[in-house]
Amino acid sequence: MRLDKWLWHARFFKSRTLATRYIEKSRCRIDGRIVSKPHATVAPDMVLTFALGQRVRVVRIVALGDRRGPAPEARALYDEIDSA
């Protein structure tokens, strides 16, 4: 699945367009590798690192998801990893 689509499904961004712009302009990492293309492929067990606001999010992808569902469904798509 595309990175921008997954970030939208997981409800980190309100629209896929916002996710696409963020990836193109910010440093987002997949398994420690910097990516700047929204079409980068993600799969379960990959680790994403990205900054949202004042916080750096580190999440492990658990599932890809079929749709952008409610928040509890979106939360089940990833596990938060403590970066501290």
PyMOL Python script that loads the backbone (N, CA, C, O; Angstrom):
from pymol import cmd

cmd.read_pdbstr("""\
ATOM      1  N   MET A   1       0.845  -1.179   0.000  1.00  0.00           N
ATOM      2  CA  MET A   1       0.000   0.000   0.000  1.00  0.00           C
ATOM      3  C   MET A   1       0.889   1.241   0.000  1.00  0.00           C
ATOM      4  O   MET A   1       1.993   1.226   0.543  1.00  0.00           O
ATOM      5  N   ARG A   2       0.404   2.290  -0.603  1.00  0.00           N
ATOM      6  CA  ARG A   2       1.124   3.569  -0.634  1.00  0.00           C
ATOM      7  C   ARG A   2       1.191   4.184   0.763  1.00  0.00           C
ATOM      8  O   ARG A   2       0.255   4.056   1.552  1.00  0.00           O
ATOM      9  N   LEU A   3       2.297   4.848   1.056  1.00  0.00           N
ATOM     10  CA  LEU A   3       2.490   5.487   2.347  1.00  0.00           C
ATOM     11  C   LEU A   3       1.433   6.546   2.619  1.00  0.00           C
ATOM     12  O   LEU A   3       0.875   6.586   3.715  1.00  0.00           O
ATOM     13  N   ASP A   4       1.146   7.401   1.649  1.00  0.00           N
ATOM     14  CA  ASP A   4       0.158   8.459   1.873  1.00  0.00           C
ATOM     15  C   ASP A   4      -1.222   7.881   2.174  1.00  0.00           C
ATOM     16  O   ASP A   4      -1.944   8.399   3.026  1.00  0.00           O
ATOM     17  N   LYS A   5      -1.577   6.834   1.490  1.00  0.00           N
ATOM     18  CA  LYS A   5      -2.882   6.204   1.712  1.00  0.00           C
ATOM     19  C   LYS A   5      -2.948   5.561   3.098  1.00  0.00           C
ATOM     20  O   LYS A   5      -3.973   5.647   3.774  1.00  0.00           O
ATOM     21  N   TRP A   6      -1.865   4.921   3.521  1.00  0.00           N
ATOM     22  CA  TRP A   6      -1.856   4.291   4.834  1.00  0.00           C
ATOM     23  C   TRP A   6      -1.957   5.340   5.944  1.00  0.00           C
ATOM     24  O   TRP A   6      -2.710   5.159   6.901  1.00  0.00           O
ATOM     25  N   LEU A   7      -1.199   6.441   5.820  1.00  0.00           N
ATOM     26  CA  LEU A   7      -1.266   7.502   6.831  1.00  0.00           C
ATOM     27  C   LEU A   7      -2.668   8.089   6.933  1.00  0.00           C
ATOM     28  O   LEU A   7      -3.109   8.458   8.022  1.00  0.00           O
ATOM     29  N   TRP A   8      -3.362   8.176   5.821  1.00  0.00           N
ATOM     30  CA  TRP A   8      -4.738   8.664   5.805  1.00  0.00           C
ATOM     31  C   TRP A   8      -5.670   7.634   6.445  1.00  0.00           C
ATOM     32  O   TRP A   8      -6.518   7.999   7.260  1.00  0.00           O
ATOM     33  N   HIS A   9      -5.529   6.360   6.094  1.00  0.00           N
ATOM     34  CA  HIS A   9      -6.350   5.292   6.689  1.00  0.00           C
ATOM     35  C   HIS A   9      -6.151   5.235   8.199  1.00  0.00           C
ATOM     36  O   HIS A   9      -7.106   5.005   8.940  1.00  0.00           O
ATOM     37  N   ALA A  10      -4.916   5.441   8.663  1.00  0.00           N
ATOM     38  CA  ALA A  10      -4.611   5.375  10.091  1.00  0.00           C
ATOM     39  C   ALA A  10      -4.977   6.668  10.824  1.00  0.00           C
ATOM     40  O   ALA A  10      -4.743   6.794  12.025  1.00  0.00           O
ATOM     41  N   ARG A  11      -5.549   7.620  10.097  1.00  0.00           N
ATOM     42  CA  ARG A  11      -6.062   8.876  10.655  1.00  0.00           C
ATOM     43  C   ARG A  11      -4.992   9.795  11.243  1.00  0.00           C
ATOM     44  O   ARG A  11      -5.260  10.526  12.196  1.00  0.00           O
ATOM     45  N   PHE A  12      -3.798   9.763  10.687  1.00  0.00           N
ATOM     46  CA  PHE A  12      -2.781  10.739  11.077  1.00  0.00           C
ATOM     47  C   PHE A  12      -3.015  12.052  10.349  1.00  0.00           C
ATOM     48  O   PHE A  12      -2.568  13.102  10.808  1.00  0.00           O
ATOM     49  N   PHE A  13      -3.716  12.005   9.210  1.00  0.00           N
ATOM     50  CA  PHE A  13      -4.037  13.197   8.421  1.00  0.00           C
ATOM     51  C   PHE A  13      -5.506  13.170   8.032  1.00  0.00           C
ATOM     52  O   PHE A  13      -6.078  12.098   7.837  1.00  0.00           O
ATOM     53  N   LYS A  14      -6.123  14.351   7.918  1.00  0.00           N
ATOM     54  CA  LYS A  14      -7.545  14.451   7.589  1.00  0.00           C
ATOM     55  C   LYS A  14      -7.851  14.130   6.137  1.00  0.00           C
ATOM     56  O   LYS A  14      -8.976  13.755   5.809  1.00  0.00           O
ATOM     57  N   SER A  15      -6.859  14.273   5.261  1.00  0.00           N
ATOM     58  CA  SER A  15      -7.076  13.946   3.852  1.00  0.00           C
ATOM     59  C   SER A  15      -5.818  13.314   3.280  1.00  0.00           C
ATOM     60  O   SER A  15      -4.719  13.474   3.811  1.00  0.00           O
ATOM     61  N   ARG A  16      -6.005  12.602   2.197  1.00  0.00           N
ATOM     62  CA  ARG A  16      -4.859  11.980   1.538  1.00  0.00           C
ATOM     63  C   ARG A  16      -3.963  13.047   0.918  1.00  0.00           C
ATOM     64  O   ARG A  16      -2.746  12.870   0.849  1.00  0.00           O
ATOM     65  N   THR A  17      -4.548  14.144   0.472  1.00  0.00           N
ATOM     66  CA  THR A  17      -3.779  15.254  -0.087  1.00  0.00           C
ATOM     67  C   THR A  17      -2.836  15.843   0.956  1.00  0.00           C
ATOM     68  O   THR A  17      -1.680  16.140   0.654  1.00  0.00           O
ATOM     69  N   LEU A  18      -3.324  16.014   2.182  1.00  0.00           N
ATOM     70  CA  LEU A  18      -2.463  16.527   3.252  1.00  0.00           C
ATOM     71  C   LEU A  18      -1.335  15.553   3.554  1.00  0.00           C
ATOM     72  O   LEU A  18      -0.204  15.975   3.793  1.00  0.00           O
ATOM     73  N   ALA A  19      -1.623  14.269   3.546  1.00  0.00           N
ATOM     74  CA  ALA A  19      -0.593  13.252   3.777  1.00  0.00           C
ATOM     75  C   ALA A  19       0.461  13.312   2.674  1.00  0.00           C
ATOM     76  O   ALA A  19       1.658  13.223   2.947  1.00  0.00           O
ATOM     77  N   THR A  20       0.014  13.464   1.428  1.00  0.00           N
ATOM     78  CA  THR A  20       0.931  13.543   0.289  1.00  0.00           C
ATOM     79  C   THR A  20       1.844  14.755   0.420  1.00  0.00           C
ATOM     80  O   THR A  20       3.055  14.637   0.233  1.00  0.00           O
ATOM     81  N   ARG A  21       1.286  15.906   0.734  1.00  0.00           N
ATOM     82  CA  ARG A  21       2.089  17.127   0.890  1.00  0.00           C
ATOM     83  C   ARG A  21       3.089  16.993   2.021  1.00  0.00           C
ATOM     84  O   ARG A  21       4.236  17.423   1.897  1.00  0.00           O
ATOM     85  N   TYR A  22       2.655  16.391   3.133  1.00  0.00           N
ATOM     86  CA  TYR A  22       3.544  16.217   4.276  1.00  0.00           C
ATOM     87  C   TYR A  22       4.751  15.360   3.888  1.00  0.00           C
ATOM     88  O   TYR A  22       5.888  15.722   4.189  1.00  0.00           O
ATOM     89  N   ILE A  23       4.515  14.242   3.231  1.00  0.00           N
ATOM     90  CA  ILE A  23       5.594  13.334   2.846  1.00  0.00           C
ATOM     91  C   ILE A  23       6.573  14.026   1.906  1.00  0.00           C
ATOM     92  O   ILE A  23       7.784  13.842   2.031  1.00  0.00           O
ATOM     93  N   GLU A  24       6.066  14.817   0.970  1.00  0.00           N
ATOM     94  CA  GLU A  24       6.926  15.505   0.008  1.00  0.00           C
ATOM     95  C   GLU A  24       7.783  16.593   0.652  1.00  0.00           C
ATOM     96  O   GLU A  24       8.897  16.846   0.195  1.00  0.00           O
ATOM     97  N   LYS A  25       7.282  17.240   1.708  1.00  0.00           N
ATOM     98  CA  LYS A  25       7.978  18.380   2.299  1.00  0.00           C
ATOM     99  C   LYS A  25       8.708  18.066   3.596  1.00  0.00           C
ATOM    100  O   LYS A  25       9.588  18.826   3.999  1.00  0.00           O
ATOM    101  N   SER A  26       8.369  16.974   4.253  1.00  0.00           N
ATOM    102  CA  SER A  26       8.953  16.657   5.549  1.00  0.00           C
ATOM    103  C   SER A  26       9.796  15.391   5.478  1.00  0.00           C
ATOM    104  O   SER A  26       9.769  14.655   4.492  1.00  0.00           O
ATOM    105  N   ARG A  27      10.529  15.164   6.530  1.00  0.00           N
ATOM    106  CA  ARG A  27      11.339  13.946   6.598  1.00  0.00           C
ATOM    107  C   ARG A  27      10.514  12.847   7.242  1.00  0.00           C
ATOM    108  O   ARG A  27      10.170  12.918   8.422  1.00  0.00           O
ATOM    109  N   CYS A  28      10.212  11.864   6.474  1.00  0.00           N
ATOM    110  CA  CYS A  28       9.482  10.701   6.942  1.00  0.00           C
ATOM    111  C   CYS A  28      10.405   9.508   6.702  1.00  0.00           C
ATOM    112  O   CYS A  28      11.048   9.420   5.655  1.00  0.00           O
ATOM    113  N   ARG A  29      10.471   8.603   7.654  1.00  0.00           N
ATOM    114  CA  ARG A  29      11.362   7.452   7.505  1.00  0.00           C
ATOM    115  C   ARG A  29      10.577   6.148   7.550  1.00  0.00           C
ATOM    116  O   ARG A  29       9.650   5.985   8.343  1.00  0.00           O
ATOM    117  N   ILE A  30      10.972   5.227   6.681  1.00  0.00           N
ATOM    118  CA  ILE A  30      10.435   3.869   6.703  1.00  0.00           C
ATOM    119  C   ILE A  30      11.614   2.966   7.014  1.00  0.00           C
ATOM    120  O   ILE A  30      12.564   2.887   6.234  1.00  0.00           O
ATOM    121  N   ASP A  31      11.558   2.287   8.146  1.00  0.00           N
ATOM    122  CA  ASP A  31      12.661   1.421   8.594  1.00  0.00           C
ATOM    123  C   ASP A  31      13.998   2.159   8.574  1.00  0.00           C
ATOM    124  O   ASP A  31      15.017   1.592   8.180  1.00  0.00           O
ATOM    125  N   GLY A  32      13.993   3.426   9.001  1.00  0.00           N
ATOM    126  CA  GLY A  32      15.210   4.214   9.092  1.00  0.00           C
ATOM    127  C   GLY A  32      15.660   4.867   7.799  1.00  0.00           C
ATOM    128  O   GLY A  32      16.627   5.629   7.806  1.00  0.00           O
ATOM    129  N   ARG A  33      14.992   4.593   6.698  1.00  0.00           N
ATOM    130  CA  ARG A  33      15.359   5.131   5.379  1.00  0.00           C
ATOM    131  C   ARG A  33      14.467   6.336   5.084  1.00  0.00           C
ATOM    132  O   ARG A  33      13.242   6.230   5.151  1.00  0.00           O
ATOM    133  N   ILE A  34      15.069   7.474   4.761  1.00  0.00           N
ATOM    134  CA  ILE A  34      14.294   8.682   4.465  1.00  0.00           C
ATOM    135  C   ILE A  34      13.559   8.511   3.148  1.00  0.00           C
ATOM    136  O   ILE A  34      14.140   8.089   2.148  1.00  0.00           O
ATOM    137  N   VAL A  35      12.263   8.845   3.156  1.00  0.00           N
ATOM    138  CA  VAL A  35      11.466   8.802   1.930  1.00  0.00           C
ATOM    139  C   VAL A  35      10.825  10.163   1.707  1.00  0.00           C
ATOM    140  O   VAL A  35      10.456  10.852   2.658  1.00  0.00           O
ATOM    141  N   SER A  36      10.697  10.545   0.438  1.00  0.00           N
ATOM    142  CA  SER A  36      10.040  11.809   0.107  1.00  0.00           C
ATOM    143  C   SER A  36       8.998  11.599  -0.978  1.00  0.00           C
ATOM    144  O   SER A  36       8.477  12.564  -1.536  1.00  0.00           O
ATOM    145  N   LYS A  37       8.695  10.362  -1.275  1.00  0.00           N
ATOM    146  CA  LYS A  37       7.708  10.041  -2.305  1.00  0.00           C
ATOM    147  C   LYS A  37       6.472   9.426  -1.654  1.00  0.00           C
ATOM    148  O   LYS A  37       6.585   8.430  -0.939  1.00  0.00           O
ATOM    149  N   PRO A  38       5.306   9.996  -1.888  1.00  0.00           N
ATOM    150  CA  PRO A  38       4.080   9.474  -1.281  1.00  0.00           C
ATOM    151  C   PRO A  38       3.720   8.067  -1.754  1.00  0.00           C
ATOM    152  O   PRO A  38       2.948   7.366  -1.100  1.00  0.00           O
ATOM    153  N   HIS A  39       4.286   7.655  -2.901  1.00  0.00           N
ATOM    154  CA  HIS A  39       3.962   6.330  -3.414  1.00  0.00           C
ATOM    155  C   HIS A  39       4.877   5.239  -2.848  1.00  0.00           C
ATOM    156  O   HIS A  39       4.817   4.093  -3.292  1.00  0.00           O
ATOM    157  N   ALA A  40       5.725   5.587  -1.869  1.00  0.00           N
ATOM    158  CA  ALA A  40       6.577   4.581  -1.232  1.00  0.00           C
ATOM    159  C   ALA A  40       5.693   3.479  -0.658  1.00  0.00           C
ATOM    160  O   ALA A  40       4.641   3.755  -0.079  1.00  0.00           O
ATOM    161  N   THR A  41       6.117   2.248  -0.817  1.00  0.00           N
ATOM    162  CA  THR A  41       5.320   1.110  -0.390  1.00  0.00           C
ATOM    163  C   THR A  41       5.564   0.785   1.077  1.00  0.00           C
ATOM    164  O   THR A  41       6.703   0.750   1.541  1.00  0.00           O
ATOM    165  N   VAL A  42       4.460   0.545   1.803  1.00  0.00           N
ATOM    166  CA  VAL A  42       4.548   0.104   3.194  1.00  0.00           C
ATOM    167  C   VAL A  42       3.861  -1.243   3.333  1.00  0.00           C
ATOM    168  O   VAL A  42       2.976  -1.593   2.552  1.00  0.00           O
ATOM    169  N   ALA A  43       4.286  -1.994   4.344  1.00  0.00           N
ATOM    170  CA  ALA A  43       3.735  -3.320   4.606  1.00  0.00           C
ATOM    171  C   ALA A  43       3.774  -3.558   6.117  1.00  0.00           C
ATOM    172  O   ALA A  43       4.473  -2.844   6.837  1.00  0.00           O
ATOM    173  N   PRO A  44       3.033  -4.549   6.600  1.00  0.00           N
ATOM    174  CA  PRO A  44       3.081  -4.858   8.034  1.00  0.00           C
ATOM    175  C   PRO A  44       4.506  -5.138   8.502  1.00  0.00           C
ATOM    176  O   PRO A  44       5.332  -5.653   7.747  1.00  0.00           O
ATOM    177  N   ASP A  45       4.777  -4.797   9.740  1.00  0.00           N
ATOM    178  CA  ASP A  45       6.068  -4.939  10.423  1.00  0.00           C
ATOM    179  C   ASP A  45       7.081  -3.870  10.051  1.00  0.00           C
ATOM    180  O   ASP A  45       8.200  -3.901  10.564  1.00  0.00           O
ATOM    181  N   MET A  46       6.741  -2.923   9.180  1.00  0.00           N
ATOM    182  CA  MET A  46       7.631  -1.801   8.902  1.00  0.00           C
ATOM    183  C   MET A  46       7.470  -0.760  10.004  1.00  0.00           C
ATOM    184  O   MET A  46       6.403  -0.645  10.607  1.00  0.00           O
ATOM    185  N   VAL A  47       8.531  -0.005  10.264  1.00  0.00           N
ATOM    186  CA  VAL A  47       8.510   1.038  11.287  1.00  0.00           C
ATOM    187  C   VAL A  47       8.555   2.396  10.601  1.00  0.00           C
ATOM    188  O   VAL A  47       9.447   2.671   9.799  1.00  0.00           O
ATOM    189  N   LEU A  48       7.573   3.247  10.930  1.00  0.00           N
ATOM    190  CA  LEU A  48       7.506   4.607  10.386  1.00  0.00           C
ATOM    191  C   LEU A  48       7.918   5.599  11.468  1.00  0.00           C
ATOM    192  O   LEU A  48       7.526   5.466  12.627  1.00  0.00           O
ATOM    193  N   THR A  49       8.705   6.588  11.080  1.00  0.00           N
ATOM    194  CA  THR A  49       9.104   7.662  11.983  1.00  0.00           C
ATOM    195  C   THR A  49       8.804   8.980  11.290  1.00  0.00           C
ATOM    196  O   THR A  49       9.270   9.228  10.178  1.00  0.00           O
ATOM    197  N   PHE A  50       8.026   9.821  11.953  1.00  0.00           N
ATOM    198  CA  PHE A  50       7.679  11.119  11.375  1.00  0.00           C
ATOM    199  C   PHE A  50       7.273  12.072  12.486  1.00  0.00           C
ATOM    200  O   PHE A  50       6.822  11.643  13.548  1.00  0.00           O
ATOM    201  N   ALA A  51       7.435  13.370  12.238  1.00  0.00           N
ATOM    202  CA  ALA A  51       7.103  14.394  13.222  1.00  0.00           C
ATOM    203  C   ALA A  51       5.718  14.962  12.915  1.00  0.00           C
ATOM    204  O   ALA A  51       5.404  15.318  11.779  1.00  0.00           O
ATOM    205  N   LEU A  52       4.912  15.034  13.956  1.00  0.00           N
ATOM    206  CA  LEU A  52       3.606  15.694  13.855  1.00  0.00           C
ATOM    207  C   LEU A  52       3.530  16.722  14.968  1.00  0.00           C
ATOM    208  O   LEU A  52       3.500  16.373  16.148  1.00  0.00           O
ATOM    209  N   GLY A  53       3.499  17.973  14.594  1.00  0.00           N
ATOM    210  CA  GLY A  53       3.520  19.031  15.592  1.00  0.00           C
ATOM    211  C   GLY A  53       4.846  19.022  16.324  1.00  0.00           C
ATOM    212  O   GLY A  53       5.904  19.012  15.694  1.00  0.00           O
ATOM    213  N   GLN A  54       4.802  19.027  17.646  1.00  0.00           N
ATOM    214  CA  GLN A  54       6.011  19.019  18.469  1.00  0.00           C
ATOM    215  C   GLN A  54       6.470  17.608  18.818  1.00  0.00           C
ATOM    216  O   GLN A  54       7.457  17.431  19.533  1.00  0.00           O
ATOM    217  N   ARG A  55       5.758  16.611  18.315  1.00  0.00           N
ATOM    218  CA  ARG A  55       5.995  15.224  18.708  1.00  0.00           C
ATOM    219  C   ARG A  55       6.539  14.385  17.552  1.00  0.00           C
ATOM    220  O   ARG A  55       6.087  14.517  16.415  1.00  0.00           O
ATOM    221  N   VAL A  56       7.498  13.532  17.847  1.00  0.00           N
ATOM    222  CA  VAL A  56       7.996  12.580  16.855  1.00  0.00           C
ATOM    223  C   VAL A  56       7.264  11.266  17.091  1.00  0.00           C
ATOM    224  O   VAL A  56       7.314  10.699  18.183  1.00  0.00           O
ATOM    225  N   ARG A  57       6.587  10.793  16.058  1.00  0.00           N
ATOM    226  CA  ARG A  57       5.828   9.538  16.161  1.00  0.00           C
ATOM    227  C   ARG A  57       6.661   8.407  15.590  1.00  0.00           C
ATOM    228  O   ARG A  57       7.227   8.527  14.504  1.00  0.00           O
ATOM    229  N   VAL A  58       6.734   7.317  16.323  1.00  0.00           N
ATOM    230  CA  VAL A  58       7.393   6.100  15.867  1.00  0.00           C
ATOM    231  C   VAL A  58       6.361   4.994  15.999  1.00  0.00           C
ATOM    232  O   VAL A  58       5.962   4.637  17.108  1.00  0.00           O
ATOM    233  N   VAL A  59       5.929   4.449  14.863  1.00  0.00           N
ATOM    234  CA  VAL A  59       4.880   3.432  14.877  1.00  0.00           C
ATOM    235  C   VAL A  59       5.286   2.224  14.036  1.00  0.00           C
ATOM    236  O   VAL A  59       5.966   2.354  13.018  1.00  0.00           O
ATOM    237  N   ARG A  60       4.855   1.053  14.485  1.00  0.00           N
ATOM    238  CA  ARG A  60       5.047  -0.178  13.719  1.00  0.00           C
ATOM    239  C   ARG A  60       3.722  -0.506  13.053  1.00  0.00           C
ATOM    240  O   ARG A  60       2.690  -0.569  13.721  1.00  0.00           O
ATOM    241  N   ILE A  61       3.740  -0.716  11.746  1.00  0.00           N
ATOM    242  CA  ILE A  61       2.523  -1.040  11.005  1.00  0.00           C
ATOM    243  C   ILE A  61       2.109  -2.465  11.349  1.00  0.00           C
ATOM    244  O   ILE A  61       2.905  -3.396  11.225  1.00  0.00           O
ATOM    245  N   VAL A  62       0.865  -2.629  11.779  1.00  0.00           N
ATOM    246  CA  VAL A  62       0.315  -3.944  12.123  1.00  0.00           C
ATOM    247  C   VAL A  62      -0.508  -4.480  10.966  1.00  0.00           C
ATOM    248  O   VAL A  62      -0.437  -5.665  10.640  1.00  0.00           O
ATOM    249  N   ALA A  63      -1.293  -3.601  10.344  1.00  0.00           N
ATOM    250  CA  ALA A  63      -2.159  -4.007   9.233  1.00  0.00           C
ATOM    251  C   ALA A  63      -2.280  -2.842   8.258  1.00  0.00           C
ATOM    252  O   ALA A  63      -1.952  -1.701   8.584  1.00  0.00           O
ATOM    253  N   LEU A  64      -2.759  -3.155   7.054  1.00  0.00           N
ATOM    254  CA  LEU A  64      -2.886  -2.123   6.026  1.00  0.00           C
ATOM    255  C   LEU A  64      -4.269  -1.476   6.014  1.00  0.00           C
ATOM    256  O   LEU A  64      -4.366  -0.276   5.754  1.00  0.00           O
ATOM    257  N   GLY A  65      -5.305  -2.194   6.275  1.00  0.00           N
ATOM    258  CA  GLY A  65      -6.645  -1.622   6.289  1.00  0.00           C
ATOM    259  C   GLY A  65      -7.248  -1.534   4.904  1.00  0.00           C
ATOM    260  O   GLY A  65      -6.541  -1.320   3.919  1.00  0.00           O
ATOM    261  N   ASP A  66      -8.557  -1.700   4.834  1.00  0.00           N
ATOM    262  CA  ASP A  66      -9.279  -1.661   3.567  1.00  0.00           C
ATOM    263  C   ASP A  66      -9.944  -0.316   3.317  1.00  0.00           C
ATOM    264  O   ASP A  66     -10.260   0.030   2.179  1.00  0.00           O
ATOM    265  N   ARG A  67     -10.155   0.445   4.398  1.00  0.00           N
ATOM    266  CA  ARG A  67     -10.872   1.710   4.273  1.00  0.00           C
ATOM    267  C   ARG A  67     -10.446   2.641   5.393  1.00  0.00           C
ATOM    268  O   ARG A  67      -9.729   2.239   6.309  1.00  0.00           O
ATOM    269  N   ARG A  68     -10.883   3.864   5.316  1.00  0.00           N
ATOM    270  CA  ARG A  68     -10.643   4.822   6.401  1.00  0.00           C
ATOM    271  C   ARG A  68     -11.853   4.766   7.310  1.00  0.00           C
ATOM    272  O   ARG A  68     -12.848   5.458   7.094  1.00  0.00           O
ATOM    273  N   GLY A  69     -11.752   3.942   8.315  1.00  0.00           N
ATOM    274  CA  GLY A  69     -12.874   3.718   9.212  1.00  0.00           C
ATOM    275  C   GLY A  69     -12.821   4.612  10.432  1.00  0.00           C
ATOM    276  O   GLY A  69     -12.082   5.597  10.457  1.00  0.00           O
ATOM    277  N   PRO A  70     -13.609   4.268  11.454  1.00  0.00           N
ATOM    278  CA  PRO A  70     -13.620   5.049  12.692  1.00  0.00           C
ATOM    279  C   PRO A  70     -12.285   4.949  13.434  1.00  0.00           C
ATOM    280  O   PRO A  70     -11.460   4.085  13.137  1.00  0.00           O
ATOM    281  N   ALA A  71     -12.088   5.838  14.395  1.00  0.00           N
ATOM    282  CA  ALA A  71     -10.819   5.923  15.110  1.00  0.00           C
ATOM    283  C   ALA A  71     -10.368   4.602  15.740  1.00  0.00           C
ATOM    284  O   ALA A  71      -9.189   4.268  15.621  1.00  0.00           O
ATOM    285  N   PRO A  72     -11.242   3.831  16.404  1.00  0.00           N
ATOM    286  CA  PRO A  72     -10.768   2.566  16.973  1.00  0.00           C
ATOM    287  C   PRO A  72     -10.249   1.592  15.904  1.00  0.00           C
ATOM    288  O   PRO A  72      -9.289   0.859  16.143  1.00  0.00           O
ATOM    289  N   GLU A  73     -10.872   1.587  14.754  1.00  0.00           N
ATOM    290  CA  GLU A  73     -10.425   0.745  13.647  1.00  0.00           C
ATOM    291  C   GLU A  73      -9.075   1.233  13.117  1.00  0.00           C
ATOM    292  O   GLU A  73      -8.200   0.427  12.798  1.00  0.00           O
ATOM    293  N   ALA A  74      -8.913   2.540  13.027  1.00  0.00           N
ATOM    294  CA  ALA A  74      -7.653   3.121  12.551  1.00  0.00           C
ATOM    295  C   ALA A  74      -6.528   2.837  13.547  1.00  0.00           C
ATOM    296  O   ALA A  74      -5.400   2.557  13.140  1.00  0.00           O
ATOM    297  N   ARG A  75      -6.818   2.905  14.828  1.00  0.00           N
ATOM    298  CA  ARG A  75      -5.811   2.669  15.875  1.00  0.00           C
ATOM    299  C   ARG A  75      -5.295   1.234  15.824  1.00  0.00           C
ATOM    300  O   ARG A  75      -4.164   0.970  16.232  1.00  0.00           O
ATOM    301  N   ALA A  76      -6.100   0.318  15.333  1.00  0.00           N
ATOM    302  CA  ALA A  76      -5.694  -1.087  15.235  1.00  0.00           C
ATOM    303  C   ALA A  76      -4.708  -1.332  14.094  1.00  0.00           C
ATOM    304  O   ALA A  76      -4.175  -2.434  13.973  1.00  0.00           O
ATOM    305  N   LEU A  77      -4.456  -0.324  13.256  1.00  0.00           N
ATOM    306  CA  LEU A  77      -3.538  -0.482  12.121  1.00  0.00           C
ATOM    307  C   LEU A  77      -2.072  -0.344  12.516  1.00  0.00           C
ATOM    308  O   LEU A  77      -1.189  -0.683  11.729  1.00  0.00           O
ATOM    309  N   TYR A  78      -1.797   0.154  13.739  1.00  0.00           N
ATOM    310  CA  TYR A  78      -0.409   0.380  14.145  1.00  0.00           C
ATOM    311  C   TYR A  78      -0.232   0.220  15.645  1.00  0.00           C
ATOM    312  O   TYR A  78      -1.192   0.292  16.413  1.00  0.00           O
ATOM    313  N   ASP A  79       1.012   0.002  16.047  1.00  0.00           N
ATOM    314  CA  ASP A  79       1.417  -0.004  17.456  1.00  0.00           C
ATOM    315  C   ASP A  79       2.374   1.143  17.670  1.00  0.00           C
ATOM    316  O   ASP A  79       3.319   1.325  16.903  1.00  0.00           O
ATOM    317  N   GLU A  80       2.136   1.908  18.695  1.00  0.00           N
ATOM    318  CA  GLU A  80       3.024   3.015  19.049  1.00  0.00           C
ATOM    319  C   GLU A  80       4.282   2.448  19.702  1.00  0.00           C
ATOM    320  O   GLU A  80       4.200   1.587  20.577  1.00  0.00           O
ATOM    321  N   ILE A  81       5.441   2.932  19.274  1.00  0.00           N
ATOM    322  CA  ILE A  81       6.719   2.512  19.840  1.00  0.00           C
ATOM    323  C   ILE A  81       7.252   3.681  20.637  1.00  0.00           C
ATOM    324  O   ILE A  81       7.319   4.799  20.127  1.00  0.00           O
ATOM    325  N   ASP A  82       7.630   3.444  21.868  1.00  0.00           N
ATOM    326  CA  ASP A  82       8.206   4.505  22.698  1.00  0.00           C
ATOM    327  C   ASP A  82       9.598   4.837  22.198  1.00  0.00           C
ATOM    328  O   ASP A  82      10.453   3.958  22.087  1.00  0.00           O
ATOM    329  N   SER A  83       9.822   6.108  21.896  1.00  0.00           N
ATOM    330  CA  SER A  83      11.127   6.531  21.395  1.00  0.00           C
ATOM    331  C   SER A  83      12.019   7.058  22.532  1.00  0.00           C
ATOM    332  O   SER A  83      13.154   7.469  22.293  1.00  0.00           O
ATOM    333  N   ALA A  84      11.505   7.044  23.754  1.00  0.00           N
ATOM    334  CA  ALA A  84      12.282   7.582  24.877  1.00  0.00           C
ATOM    335  C   ALA A  84      13.244   6.580  25.455  1.00  0.00           C
ATOM    336  O   ALA A  84      13.963   6.891  26.405  1.00  0.00           O
TER     337      ALA A  84
END
""", "prot")
cmd.dss("prot")
cmd.show_as("cartoon", "prot")
cmd.util.cbc("prot")
cmd.orient("prot")
